[in-house]
């Protein structure tokens, strides 16, 4: 059955580790047939919105991000109206950014207001970088962009339409719990925080807990378990020796991706990544 895809359905956030640049490579290895599509590290959802599966389970550990997906699904018109109130000025930006410094004040915001705040900060902060400090507070400075697209009505409505007109379950749990029901014939795509390519690189700003090598090993063990269940599994990560050794028993493709989000300018640009899969391209 041919699925007609909408080109308007696309990421509404700029997200660290986003897969827009890598989509041409990922498409080469997506199974032609799949049951339910699982994406336990959703982020900006570039792969989900590119594939537009009819049945999916999507998840992310970032509760503010998942709240935003729920709001887009259930209250997109209220969200669009709230986004229109925001101003692209430094004083206003820091006023909105600092709302999470007072937990009592932040808790009084509605789900729509929290989603609106996240999208606004993402569109106007420096380099579109989501980062929190050790207290869980958003701490990226103002970006000083001339005309950021804060209210992208067409995309938000298209995403809402997709989420409401397909069987898409939205979760906010641990990545292992997100695939607990995955079975033979289902397709799981893992895009976890990447293994650092140097000792100074990290992904600890994405959530308070970070994602260290123990978590990478736990993810590999889950990959093995899903393989035994008969799932088709595809994983993206950095092409470090550690990752290549973890998945040495599986099919690995080295691909080159462009990275535009990094607090260090010299670390942006072309970098090698891996696509790991438990099936051969010709037999997918």
N, C-alpha and C positions, 0 to 999 in steps of 0.2 A: 504494500500500500504506500503510495506516495504522499508524503506530508508536505503541504504547502507552508512555507516558512515566511514570516513577516520580517522584513528588513528593519522595521521600526523598533522591534523588540531587541534591545541592546542594553549594555550596562548603563546605569544612571549615576554611578559613582566611579571615580578614579581610585583604584585600589592597588596597594603594594602587592606585587606578585601577580597582577592581573594578566590574563592570557590572550588579550586581543592580538598581540604581535605574534603569538605562537599558534594561533588558530589554523593557519594553512598546514602546519605540520601535524597538529592534533587530528585534524579531519582525515588525514591519511590512514590513521590507525583506529578510528572509531568503528566498532563492529557494525556490519550491515544490518544485523538482526539483534535485538535485545529485548529483554522483558522490562522490568522496572529499571529506570536510571537512578543511580545513587551518586550524590556529590556531598561528602561529609565536610569539606572545607570550601564553603560556597564563595566567600569573598564578594567580588563584584559580579560574579555569575556570567562571565563572558562565554564559557563553554556551554552552560545550560541554555543561554539565550541563543547561541549559535545552533545547537542541536534541536531545541524546542521539542523535547520528548513529550508524548501524550501522558505518560505516567512516570512520576519522579518523586524521590525523597531527597530533599535538600536540607542542609544543616550548616550551622557555624557556631563556634563557641562564643563569639562576640554577641552578647545579648542586645546591645544597641543596634547592631547591624540587622539582626533577625527581627527585632521590633519594627525596623523600617520596612522589611519585606511584608510583614503582616499588615502594616498600615497601608502600604501600596495596594495590597490585595483587598482590604476591607474598607478603607476610607480614603481612596485616592483623591477625590474631589476636595475633601477637607484639607488634605495635605497640600494640594496645589494652591489653595487659597491662603494657607498659612505661610507657604514659601514666598508668596508675593509681598509679605510685610518686611522682608529682610533688606538691609542696606549694605552696600559694598563700601564701607568706611572702616578705618582702623578702630575708632572708638567703639562703634557698634559691634564690630567683630569680637573684640576682647570682652565686651559686656556679655555677649552670647556664649563665647568660649568659657567664661569663668562661672557660668551657671552651675557647673558640676563641682565647684569648690565648696559649695554649701549643700550637703546631701539632703537636708530638709527642704531647701528651696527646689532642688532638682527633682525630688520625689513628687512635688506638686505639679510638675509639668504633665500634661496629658501624653498619651502615646503618640498622637499626631504631632504635638509640639516637639517631642524628643526626636522623632523621625525628621521633622523639618529642620531642627537644629543640626542633626548629623549631616544631612545633605548640604545645608548652607555652609557649614564649616569645611566640608570636603571640597566644595566648589571654590571657596575663597581662601583657604589656608595655603601656606607655602608648599608648592609642589604636589598638592593633593595627597599628602602623607597622613595616614591615620596612625597616631602614636599617643600613648598615654604614659604618664609617669608612674612612680611606685605607689601612688595613692589612687591610681585609676583615673586620673584627671587628664583630659585632652590638653596637650601642651605644645601644639604646633603653632608657630607665629603666623601673622597675617601675610597673605600672599601678594597683595598690591596689584592684582590683575585689573585691567581697565574695564573689561566687560564680561565677567564670568556668567555662564549660562546657569543661573540658579534655579530657574523655573522652566524645566524642559517638559512641558505639558504632554506633548505627543508621545514621548518615550515612556513617561510615567503611566499614561493611560494604556499604552500598548502592553507594558509589563503587567499591569493590573488585569487586563483582558486575558493575557496568557495564563496567569496564575488562577484565574477564576473559571476558565473554560477547559482546563485540563486537570487530571488527577495529580496535583502537586501537594505533597505533605511537607510542611515547614517545621523544622526542629531546631532546638537550641540545647544540644546535649554533647557529651563526649563523642569523638569521632567513631569509636568502636561501637557505642550504643546506636549511632545513626545507621549502621549497616547490620544490626542484629537480625533483621528479617530478610536480608539478601539471600537469594537462593539460586539454584542452577539456571543459567540463561540470563540472569540479570547482569547489568553492566555498571561497574563501580569506577568512578574517576576520582583519584586522590590528588589534590593540589595543596598539600600541607605547607606550612612555613618551611622554607628551604634550609638545608644544611649550610652553615656559613662557609664561604669560600676562603675566609681568613679568620684569624683569632679575634680581630677587631670588629668583624661583621656580626650582626645579630638580628633577631626578629623579635626581641623581647618586648618591644613597644606595642605590638599588635594586641596582646592581652597581658594581663598582669602576670600570668604564669609562664609565658614564653613557650619555646618548643625546643628542648635540648636533645642531645644524642640518645638519651634513654627513651624519649618519646619517638624518635626516629626508629629505634629498634622495636618499640611496641607497635608502631605502624607497619614495619616489615613483617612482624609476626601475624598481624591481622591480614596482611596481603597473602601470606601463606595459607591462612585459615580460609579466606575467601576462595583461593585457588582450589583448595580441597573440596569446597562446597559446590564447585562447578560454575562459579561466577567468572565473568570476563573482567579483568582488572587492568586499568591503565593508571600510571602514576607519573607525575612530573616532579622533578627535583633538580638541584644543582649537580653538575657533573664532578663532584668531589670524589676522591679515592674512597672515602668512607661510604658514600652512597653506592658507588659502583660495586664495592665489595659486598655490601648488604644484599644487593639484588643480583649477584653474579650467577645465580641459578636460573635467571629469567632472561627474556629477550630485552636487550637494551639498545636504544637508538640515541645517538648524540645529535642534538639539534642546537641551532644558534638562535638566540632570542635577543631582542632589544629591550633593555630595561631603562625606563625614564624616571622612575621614582627611587631616589636614594638621597639621603641627607648629604652624602659626599659626592660632589659632581664627577670626580674621576672614576667613580664606580658605576656610573651610568654608561649605557652603550651596549655593544654586542658582548654577550657572555654565553658560554657553553652550558647547556642543560641536558638532562636525560629524560627520555620517555621510556618507562619500564612497563612491559606488558607480559601477561602469562599466556599469550597466544601469538601465533605467527601472523604476520600481515596477510599472507596469502590464504589463510584458513580462518579468517575472522568472521 
